[in-house]
Structures are given as C-alpha cells and as structure tokens.
Amino acid sequence: MKICKADLEEIEKKIMEFISVKSIVGEEFEGAKYLAELMKEWGFKPELQKVEENRYNVICRVRLGDEGRRLLLNGHMDTVPPSMDWSLDPFKPFIKDDRLYGLGAIDMKSGLIVLLYSLKKFLEENKETVNGEIIYSAVVDEEGYSKGAKKLISELNYDAAIIGEPYDGIHNSVVIGETGKILLSIECIGKAAHAFRPWIGVNAIEEASKLILKIIEEGTLEDKKFGRLQPTTLKIEGGYKIYNVTLPERCIFEVNILTKPEQTDEYFINWINELAKKAGLKGEVSVKIKEPRYYGYITNEDSMIVKAFKRAFEEEYGIKPKIGFKATITDGNIIAMKGVKPLIVYGLRGGNAHMANEYLELNSIEKTCKVYIKTISNYLKSEQER
C-alpha cells in the first residue's frame, strides 16, 4: 500500500479547496455541497441527511460482501468563526514551511479530506479481501450543540467508529475516553426584606455565593484518567431590575461541570442539594439541567477497533501509540452512546485550533492515511465483534 507524491498533491489541493468554502457553524450548506461533489468525483454516492433547514450531514456507504462489521468514519465540516487577529484571510489557505494555514486547517477540514481519501485508497487495494460496511459521515454543528451527530446516530447502525479529530498518537494521545459535560441551572430562593435590615430576610445572592464557593471547593478534583476537573460558573442573575433597596429574594446561576462517565444526572441533582445543606443555606434551592448535555465514555482497550488501530500504528511507525483519555467534548461523546459503541479519536497533526493562523502539518498526512487504511483493513478482517 503506497501513498505517492500524486496522492499527497491531490489531498493538499482538496484541503485547500475545502478551506476556501465557508462552513462556519450554523452556515454549513456550502461545505456540504462541496463534500457531496467531491464524493462523486472520487467515485462515491453521497447522501444528504437533513438536520435543519439548509443544514445537512453528508454520508456515503460502502457495502463489501453480505456480512461483517459496520465501521463509521466521522468528522465535522463546521468551523468556529475566525478570530479577529488572523494575519491573513482565513479563507485563502497558503503553505509555508510545510504548514498549511487556513480556518479549519486542523479542526477539521483536513481530517475529513484525509479520511475520505483513505477510504478511496482502501477500496482500490482491499475491495475484494474484506466483508462489512464502511460509512463515511461529515456532520454539522460539532462546534455548537452536536445536532448533526445526534441526527446521524438516530438513523444509522454501526459497530465501531473512527473520529478524525487531530490526536496523532505521538505528540498527543489518541483518545479512547472523554469526559461528559453538564450545565446546571441553580436557583436560590430567599426572603425579601428592607435592605437596611437584611437580618430580617434571606439574601438570595449571598446564599448563591455560598453555594458557588462550595461547588468549586468540593467539585474540583484530580482524576486518574482525565486530570484536573473543576466546575466553572458561567452566569449569575439576581437583584432588582429597577433600583430599590429590597433584599433580593431570587438568584439564578449556571455552572458548567466536566463529568466522569459514571456520573448521572440524578447524581448531580442530589450532590447540589447536599452541598446546599453543608453550606447551611437558609433558603430553598432548585436544580435544573440545561442543554447541551454530553455523557462521558470509555472505550475498552481490548475492543477490536482499538486493537486494529494499535496494530496499524505500530506497523507504520515502529512504536506504540500514546493512548489515553481527555477532559474535553467532541462528537465522540454522542457517537460513543455512553460507551456502548467503541471508538477511537485519531487524526492529523497541527495547531492553533480555534485561534488565529490555524495550521496543518503537511508531513503528517502520509502516515495518517496509511494508519487509517490499515486500521480499516484490520478491523473488517478480524473476527466479529457485536
């Protein structure tokens, strides 16, 4: 299996074309059109899956034989809006010192192109030797609420997945587990009184402040797998709308918490109520869970997709890949389905994601392609895992 100079030139050309097509989160329509046309050019039959008005996932399916596993290759076509401090036009990609610059260069337009090209090369060389189904999917809204991934899994059957986010296994660990994320809306209810005599009532803002400090104090921890996890208060509202000297009787605040896979919604509701008791709050407390909610997952290292990837990586690089866990959120949280579907997050190398002058390291393309191809082959040729 070879990736020649002409292959790399084709990949680079298509990455640059794709970067030139704006597909900022919420405005992905032109990106979907580009990918659908590219699929046709490379011999695939694209399907458009409607997520919302003018927002479509792009999918192609390849069935090989009558039986076998179903492997999902996934990435997202949306980018964040460009920051103000780009030194050049983020939609006019350029190459300098073996780096390709542009919005989405590493997160993750290059990943989608390389995944699709790897599938193309795999079929050229392995079409007659494996059984199973390979599903390629480019989804919208990963940088938002993961609406694309949620729509995708609602209509798709698969046994395992590879997500092409930029975790290269050398400089940063290939991800087989991610934290979840919960957004809590917490309301503290006090008792109104004249602000000159606050001891008569209960100040809801002050009660909320006590609870916020307790949440941060007891919620901050060092986890063996995911590292430091610390709650963050994102919003707080309370007090008068028109100035007056009345003790505030209501205060609402929102807290964002990265969660371990075993932590349920009920766990957090009970935890906040217990913290309110510990803090000695005088008023009532109510807890609601807001969207977006993501659940953590851990893929077993003995799962077939991880073993297939390890063999491929070691054969290509001659070393074992770094594999681990990440305190982060991707569409992997949706696609893993709380750990029911095994997956790996592996891809290219680059930098400055969500920042000015985002770039892809071009010298990572060839080996990443080869690892993808070998992983697909290893997975589909192995014994069934259901």
C-alpha positions in Angstrom: 0.0 0.0 0.0 1.5 3.3 -1.2 0.7 6.9 -0.8 2.7 8.5 -3.6 3.5 12.2 -4.4 0.5 12.5 -6.7 -1.8 11.3 -3.8 -0.4 13.9 -1.4 -0.7 16.6 -4.0 -4.4 15.7 -4.6 -5.1 15.7 -0.8 -3.4 19.0 -0.3 -5.4 20.5 -3.3 -8.7 19.3 -1.9 -7.9 20.5 1.6 -7.2 24.0 0.3 -10.4 24.0 -1.8 -12.4 22.9 1.2 -10.9 25.6 3.4 -11.9 28.2 0.8 -15.5 27.2 1.2 -17.0 28.9 4.2 -18.8 26.5 6.6 -18.9 28.3 9.9 -21.1 26.6 12.5 -24.8 27.2 11.6 -23.8 28.1 8.0 -22.5 24.7 6.7 -24.6 24.4 3.5 -21.8 25.3 1.0 -19.4 22.9 2.8 -21.9 20.1 2.5 -22.3 20.8 -1.3 -18.5 20.8 -1.7 -18.2 17.4 0.0 -21.0 15.9 -1.9 -19.4 16.9 -5.2 -16.0 15.6 -4.0 -17.6 12.2 -3.1 -18.9 12.0 -6.7 -15.6 12.9 -8.1 -13.9 10.2 -6.1 -16.4 7.5 -7.1 -18.8 7.6 -4.1 -22.6 8.0 -3.9 -23.3 10.8 -1.4 -26.4 11.1 0.7 -27.7 14.3 2.3 -29.2 13.9 5.7 -31.3 16.9 6.7 -30.6 18.2 10.2 -32.3 21.6 10.0 -33.2 24.0 7.2 -30.1 24.4 5.0 -28.0 22.2 7.3 -27.2 18.7 6.0 -24.9 15.9 7.1 -23.1 14.2 4.1 -22.9 10.5 4.1 -21.6 7.7 1.8 -21.9 4.0 2.5 -19.7 1.2 1.0 -21.0 -2.4 1.4 -18.4 -5.1 0.9 -19.9 -8.6 0.8 -23.0 -9.8 2.6 -21.9 -9.8 6.2 -19.3 -8.3 8.5 -18.9 -5.3 10.8 -20.0 -1.8 10.2 -17.3 0.8 10.7 -18.1 4.5 10.9 -15.6 7.1 9.7 -16.6 10.5 11.1 -15.7 14.2 11.2 -17.3 17.6 11.3 -17.5 20.1 8.4 -18.3 23.2 10.6 -15.7 25.6 11.9 -15.7 28.3 14.5 -15.9 31.9 13.3 -12.5 33.3 12.6 -10.9 35.3 15.4 -10.0 39.0 14.7 -6.2 38.5 14.9 -5.6 36.4 11.7 -2.6 37.9 9.9 -4.1 36.9 6.5 -7.5 36.0 5.1 -8.5 32.7 6.9 -10.4 31.6 3.8 -7.4 31.9 1.5 -5.2 28.9 2.5 -1.5 29.0 1.9 1.5 26.8 2.6 4.7 28.0 4.4 7.4 25.9 5.9 5.5 22.6 5.4 2.4 24.0 7.2 -0.9 24.6 5.5 -2.7 27.6 7.1 -6.4 28.4 7.0 -9.6 28.3 9.0 -10.4 24.6 9.6 -7.0 23.5 8.5 -6.7 21.2 11.5 -10.1 21.4 13.1 -11.1 19.6 11.0 -11.5 20.1 7.2 -8.2 18.3 6.6 -9.3 15.4 8.7 -12.5 14.9 6.6 -10.5 15.0 3.3 -7.9 12.6 4.6 -10.5 10.2 5.9 -12.3 10.2 2.6 -9.2 9.8 0.6 -8.0 6.9 2.8 -11.4 5.2 2.2 -10.8 5.7 -1.6 -7.3 4.1 -1.4 -8.5 1.3 0.8 -11.1 0.3 -1.7 -8.6 0.4 -4.6 -6.4 -2.1 -2.8 -8.7 -4.2 -0.5 -12.2 -4.2 -2.0 -12.1 -8.0 -2.7 -10.5 -9.1 0.6 -12.9 -7.9 3.3 -16.6 -8.1 4.3 -18.5 -5.4 6.1 -19.8 -1.9 5.6 -17.9 1.3 5.9 -19.9 4.5 6.5 -18.3 7.9 6.0 -20.0 10.8 7.6 -19.4 14.6 7.6 -21.6 16.3 10.1 -22.7 19.8 11.0 -22.8 21.6 14.4 -20.0 19.9 16.2 -18.8 23.4 17.3 -22.4 24.0 18.6 -24.8 21.5 20.1 -23.8 18.4 18.1 -27.1 18.4 16.3 -25.5 16.7 13.3 -24.1 13.8 15.3 -27.4 13.3 17.1 -29.3 13.2 13.9 -26.6 10.8 12.4 -26.8 8.2 15.1 -30.6 8.3 15.2 -30.7 6.9 11.7 -27.5 4.9 11.5 -26.3 1.4 12.5 -22.6 0.9 13.2 -20.5 -1.3 15.4 -17.4 1.0 16.0 -16.1 4.4 14.8 -13.0 6.3 14.0 -13.3 10.1 14.5 -10.7 12.1 12.6 -10.0 14.8 15.2 -6.3 15.8 15.5 -4.9 13.5 18.1 -1.9 11.9 16.4 -0.7 9.4 18.9 2.8 10.8 19.1 2.6 14.4 20.3 -0.8 13.9 21.9 -2.6 10.8 22.9 -5.2 9.1 20.7 -8.4 9.4 22.7 -10.4 6.4 23.8 -12.4 8.2 26.5 -13.8 11.6 27.1 -15.4 13.4 30.0 -19.1 14.4 29.7 -20.4 17.9 30.3 -23.4 19.0 32.4 -24.8 22.6 32.6 -26.7 23.2 35.8 -29.1 26.0 36.3 -29.4 26.5 40.1 -32.0 28.8 41.7 -31.6 30.1 45.2 -34.8 31.4 46.8 -34.5 33.8 49.8 -36.9 36.1 51.5 -37.5 39.8 50.7 -36.9 42.4 53.4 -35.8 46.0 53.6 -32.1 46.1 52.6 -31.4 48.4 55.7 -32.4 45.4 57.9 -31.1 42.4 56.0 -31.2 40.1 59.1 -35.0 40.0 58.8 -34.9 38.4 55.4 -32.7 36.0 53.4 -30.4 37.5 50.7 -30.7 35.0 47.7 -27.5 36.4 46.1 -25.4 35.9 49.2 -26.9 32.4 49.6 -26.0 31.6 46.0 -22.5 32.9 46.6 -22.0 30.4 49.5 -23.2 27.6 47.2 -21.0 28.6 44.3 -17.9 28.5 46.6 -19.0 25.1 47.9 -19.5 23.7 44.4 -16.0 24.8 43.3 -14.4 23.7 46.6 -15.8 20.2 46.6 -16.2 19.7 42.9 -12.6 20.3 42.0 -10.6 17.1 41.7 -7.7 15.4 40.1 -9.0 12.3 38.3 -6.6 9.5 37.5 -7.8 9.2 33.9 -8.9 12.7 32.9 -6.7 15.0 35.1 -8.0 18.2 36.7 -11.7 18.7 36.7 -13.1 22.0 38.0 -16.6 23.4 37.9 -17.0 26.9 36.4 -19.7 29.5 37.0 -20.8 30.9 33.6 -23.7 33.1 34.5 -25.5 34.7 37.5 -28.6 36.8 37.7 -30.3 38.3 40.8 -31.5 41.5 42.4 -33.5 44.4 41.3 -34.4 45.3 37.7 -35.4 48.8 38.7 -33.3 50.2 41.5 -34.7 49.8 45.0 -33.4 48.8 48.4 -35.1 45.4 48.8 -33.2 42.3 49.7 -33.0 40.1 46.6 -35.3 37.1 47.0 -34.2 35.1 43.9 -30.8 34.4 42.3 -30.1 32.0 39.4 -26.7 30.9 38.3 -25.3 28.4 35.8 -22.4 26.1 36.4 -20.6 24.1 33.8 -19.0 20.8 35.0 -17.0 18.2 33.1 -18.3 14.9 34.3 -16.9 11.4 34.7 -18.6 8.7 32.7 -20.2 7.1 35.7 -21.8 10.3 37.0 -25.5 10.5 36.2 -28.0 13.5 36.0 -29.5 12.3 39.3 -26.1 12.2 40.9 -25.6 15.9 40.3 -29.0 17.0 41.4 -28.5 15.1 44.7 -25.0 16.5 45.0 -26.1 20.1 44.7 -28.8 19.6 47.3 -26.3 18.0 49.7 -23.9 20.9 49.2 -26.7 23.4 50.0 -27.2 21.6 53.3 -23.4 21.6 54.0 -23.2 25.3 53.2 -26.0 26.0 55.7 -28.2 27.8 53.2 -31.3 29.3 54.7 -33.5 29.5 51.6 -34.7 26.9 49.1 -32.6 25.6 46.2 -33.9 24.1 42.9 -31.6 22.4 40.3 -32.3 22.0 36.6 -30.2 20.5 33.8 -29.8 22.6 30.6 -28.7 21.7 27.1 -26.2 20.8 25.8 -25.7 17.7 27.9 -22.9 15.3 26.9 -22.2 12.0 28.6 -18.7 10.7 29.1 -17.5 7.4 27.8 -14.5 5.0 27.9 -13.7 2.6 25.1 -12.2 -0.7 26.3 -8.6 -1.1 25.2 -9.4 -4.7 24.3 -12.1 -3.7 21.9 -11.5 -4.7 18.3 -11.2 -1.2 16.9 -8.5 -0.3 19.4 -6.6 -3.4 18.7 -6.9 -2.9 15.0 -5.7 0.7 15.3 -2.7 -0.3 17.5 -1.5 -2.9 15.1 -1.8 -0.5 12.2 0.0 2.3 14.0 2.9 0.1 15.3 3.4 -1.3 11.8 3.6 2.1 10.3 5.6 4.0 12.9 7.5 1.2 14.6 6.4 2.4 18.0 3.3 2.1 20.2 0.9 5.0 20.0 0.2 7.1 23.0 -3.4 6.2 24.0 -5.4 7.9 26.8 -8.3 10.0 27.9 -9.2 13.6 27.5 -11.1 16.2 29.6 -12.9 17.5 26.6 -16.0 17.2 24.5 -16.3 16.1 20.8 -19.0 14.4 18.7 -17.3 11.3 20.1 -19.5 11.8 23.2 -22.6 11.4 21.0 -21.3 8.6 18.7 -20.0 6.5 21.6 -23.5 6.4 23.1 -22.3 6.4 26.7 -19.7 3.8 25.9 -22.0 1.3 24.1 -20.2 1.9 20.7 -16.4 1.6 20.9 -14.4 4.3 19.1 -11.1 6.0 18.8 -10.3 9.7 18.1 -7.2 9.8 15.9 -6.0 12.1 13.2 -3.5 14.6 11.8 -1.1 16.9 13.5 -1.3 20.7 13.6 -2.0 23.6 15.8 -3.9 26.8 16.7 -7.3 25.3 16.6 -10.0 27.9 17.5 -7.2 30.5 17.2 -5.7 32.8 14.6 -3.3 31.2 12.0 -4.6 27.7 12.4 -2.4 25.2 10.6 -2.0 21.6 9.5 1.5 19.9 9.4 1.6 18.5 5.9 4.2 15.9 6.8 1.6 14.1 9.0 -0.7 13.3 6.0 1.0 10.3 4.5 1.4 8.2 7.7 -2.1 9.2 8.9 -3.6 7.9 5.6 -1.7 4.7 5.9 -2.8 4.1 9.5 -6.4 4.8 8.6 -6.2 2.3 5.7 -4.5 -0.4 7.8 -6.9 0.1 10.7 -10.0 -0.3 8.4 -8.5 -3.5 6.9 -7.5 -4.9 10.3 -11.0 -4.2 11.8 -13.0 -5.6 8.9 -10.8 -8.7 8.6 -10.9 -9.6 12.3 -13.4 -11.9 14.0 -16.9 -10.5 14.5 -17.4 -8.2 17.5 -21.1 -7.4 18.2 
